[in-house]
Amino acid sequence: MAIDVLPAQGGADRNGQRRPGRPTGFGRGVRRNEQVAGWLFVAPVILILGLFLVLPILMALWVSLTGWNGQGSPFTSEVPFVGAENYTKLFTEDGLARRDFMTAIRNNIYYVALVVPLQTVLALGLALVVNNRMLRGKSFFRTAFYFPSVTSSVAISVVFLFMFANSGAVNGLLSMVGIKGPQWFADARGLLHLLLGVFGVDTAPAALAGGGPFGLTWWEWLSGPSVAMCAIIALVVWTTSGTFMLMFLAALQNVPVALDEASTLDGASRWQRLRYVTLPMIKPTMFLVLTLGLIGTWQVFDQIYVMSQGDPAKTTLTPAYLSYRTAFRDFDYGTGAAISFILFLIIIGLTLLQRRVMRDRDEPRSRWWRRGARPGAGRS
């Protein structure tokens, strides 16, 4: 008895030879079932993220376009729609809102410029020490260096607040060497202003007394971080370097030992081995550490809230804390939400810029309109 076999769906190539076809029914059903099962597995996560992440972000975006004061629902017709006014007044309109926002941006720029390099260098140095094969008690040092990162930031902030008090431990140590410590959370002068004060420059020169961008004078832009901000910087560097140390340590342990030994035999010094062998091998981890540090420094809030709340004279005011204060203390939720979205755009822009700067020089530049193009497509 002859059995008829249904031909598979296929075709012929250029030489007339028949190509193998795909299964007609069973394979498609299996793939369809796999897709359905996949969507069923990820559906709970999509619902949770959509309900507690995407939806609140969209609601906050709508609030940033309104004049909502926190009373009632922001979606009623009684809430005035102001459009981009909450954004433009932070950049173009003279007033307290723009001045506070630009002061917060200035403070955060100095904060980022000091915290990111210091915590990166300290974390890399600690990782190199712990990764040393001749070091004994590595587990102890790893735990000791990482311990501040797992301690409550609020508790550490309170401890540092007592340490940097006028009669605290820091000023006590400085007095032992004949140095009169500053009033850490009462002196509003920046470091650059304090340095110029040593040379008798206590007031703004005529060239810097005006003409600054966004409502601040050049003298205010060039003030430097205050001593209160320096105390917060010391706290943050100490508490975050342990986490980044573990990242660097994991990367260093993946560097082949043969490369280090070969460079040693070639006569490379310790600094040359670090610069030309170790750092290029851990470049992805370096990018990760710098990116996380950049994001974290622009989002600093809890240390500011516990230690200074923007004082003295708004020299520790940051955009994240200003957004909170504007919304929940001044009841201007529209402007507070607008500040948070501007902060989000700043973080995204700086992250993309950092990615471009740290991109390998030999890596081809991708273009979004060429994604998916086949090699050699369009060539004759």
Secondary structure as the mmCIF struct_conf table of DSSP 4:
data_model
#
loop_
_struct_conf.conf_type_id
_struct_conf.id
_struct_conf.beg_label_comp_id
_struct_conf.beg_label_asym_id
_struct_conf.beg_label_seq_id
_struct_conf.end_label_comp_id
_struct_conf.end_label_asym_id
_struct_conf.end_label_seq_id
HELX_LH_PP_P HELX_LH_PP_P1 LEU A 6 ALA A 8
STRN STRN1 GLN A 9 ALA A 12
TURN_TY1_P TURN_TY1_P1 ARG A 14 ASN A 15
BEND BEND1 GLY A 16 GLY A 16
HELX_LH_PP_P HELX_LH_PP_P2 GLN A 17 GLN A 17
STRN STRN2 ARG A 18 ARG A 22
HELX_LH_PP_P HELX_LH_PP_P3 PRO A 23 PRO A 23
BEND BEND2 THR A 24 GLY A 25
HELX_RH_AL_P HELX_RH_AL_P1 PHE A 26 LEU A 49
HELX_RH_PI_P HELX_RH_PI_P1 GLY A 50 VAL A 54
HELX_RH_AL_P HELX_RH_AL_P2 LEU A 55 VAL A 63
TURN_TY1_P TURN_TY1_P2 SER A 64 LEU A 65
STRN STRN3 THR A 66 THR A 66
BEND BEND3 GLY A 70 GLY A 72
TURN_TY1_P TURN_TY1_P3 PRO A 74 PHE A 75
BEND BEND4 THR A 76 THR A 76
TURN_TY1_P TURN_TY1_P4 SER A 77 GLU A 78
BEND BEND5 VAL A 79 VAL A 79
HELX_LH_PP_P HELX_LH_PP_P4 PRO A 80 PRO A 80
STRN STRN4 PHE A 81 PHE A 81
TURN_TY1_P TURN_TY1_P5 GLY A 83 ALA A 84
HELX_RH_AL_P HELX_RH_AL_P3 GLU A 85 THR A 88
TURN_TY1_P TURN_TY1_P6 LYS A 89 THR A 92
BEND BEND6 GLU A 93 GLU A 93
BEND BEND7 GLY A 95 GLY A 95
HELX_RH_AL_P HELX_RH_AL_P4 LEU A 96 VAL A 130
TURN_TY1_P TURN_TY1_P7 ASN A 131 ASN A 131
TURN_TY1_P TURN_TY1_P8 ARG A 133 MET A 134
BEND BEND8 ARG A 136 ARG A 136
HELX_RH_AL_P HELX_RH_AL_P5 LYS A 138 VAL A 150
BEND BEND9 THR A 151 THR A 151
HELX_RH_AL_P HELX_RH_AL_P6 SER A 153 MET A 163
TURN_TY1_P TURN_TY1_P9 PHE A 164 PHE A 164
BEND BEND10 ALA A 165 ALA A 165
TURN_TY1_P TURN_TY1_P10 ASN A 166 SER A 167
BEND BEND11 GLY A 168 GLY A 168
HELX_RH_AL_P HELX_RH_AL_P7 ALA A 169 MET A 176
TURN_TY1_P TURN_TY1_P11 VAL A 177 GLY A 178
TURN_TY1_P TURN_TY1_P12 TRP A 184 ALA A 186
STRN STRN5 GLY A 190 GLY A 190
HELX_RH_AL_P HELX_RH_AL_P8 LEU A 191 VAL A 198
TURN_TY1_P TURN_TY1_P13 PHE A 199 GLY A 200
BEND BEND12 THR A 203 THR A 203
TURN_TY1_P TURN_TY1_P14 ALA A 206 LEU A 208
BEND BEND13 ALA A 209 GLY A 210
HELX_RH_3T_P HELX_RH_3T_P1 PRO A 213 GLY A 215
HELX_RH_AL_P HELX_RH_AL_P9 TRP A 218 TRP A 221
TURN_TY1_P TURN_TY1_P15 LEU A 222 LEU A 222
BEND BEND14 SER A 223 SER A 223
STRN STRN6 SER A 226 SER A 226
HELX_RH_AL_P HELX_RH_AL_P10 VAL A 227 GLN A 253
TURN_TY1_P TURN_TY1_P16 ASN A 254 ASN A 254
BEND BEND15 VAL A 255 VAL A 255
HELX_RH_AL_P HELX_RH_AL_P11 VAL A 257 LEU A 265
TURN_TY1_P TURN_TY1_P17 ASP A 266 GLY A 267
HELX_RH_AL_P HELX_RH_AL_P12 ARG A 270 ARG A 273
HELX_RH_PI_P HELX_RH_PI_P2 LEU A 274 THR A 278
HELX_RH_AL_P HELX_RH_AL_P13 LEU A 279 MET A 281
TURN_TY1_P TURN_TY1_P18 ILE A 282 ILE A 282
HELX_RH_AL_P HELX_RH_AL_P14 LYS A 283 TRP A 298
TURN_TY1_P TURN_TY1_P19 GLN A 299 GLN A 299
HELX_RH_AL_P HELX_RH_AL_P15 ASP A 302 MET A 307
TURN_TY1_P TURN_TY1_P20 SER A 308 GLY A 310
BEND BEND16 PRO A 312 PRO A 312
TURN_TY1_P TURN_TY1_P21 ALA A 313 THR A 316
HELX_RH_AL_P HELX_RH_AL_P16 PRO A 319 PHE A 328
TURN_TY1_P TURN_TY1_P22 ARG A 329 ARG A 329
BEND BEND17 ASP A 330 ASP A 330
HELX_RH_AL_P HELX_RH_AL_P17 TYR A 333 VAL A 357
TURN_TY1_P TURN_TY1_P23 MET A 358 MET A 358
BEND BEND18 ARG A 359 ARG A 359
TURN_TY1_P TURN_TY1_P24 ARG A 361 ASP A 362
BEND BEND19 GLU A 363 GLU A 363
HELX_LH_PP_P HELX_LH_PP_P5 PRO A 364 SER A 366
HELX_RH_3T_P HELX_RH_3T_P2 TRP A 368 ARG A 370
TURN_TY1_P TURN_TY1_P25 ARG A 371 GLY A 372
HELX_LH_PP_P HELX_LH_PP_P6 ALA A 373 ARG A 374
TURN_TY1_P TURN_TY1_P26 PRO A 375 GLY A 378
#
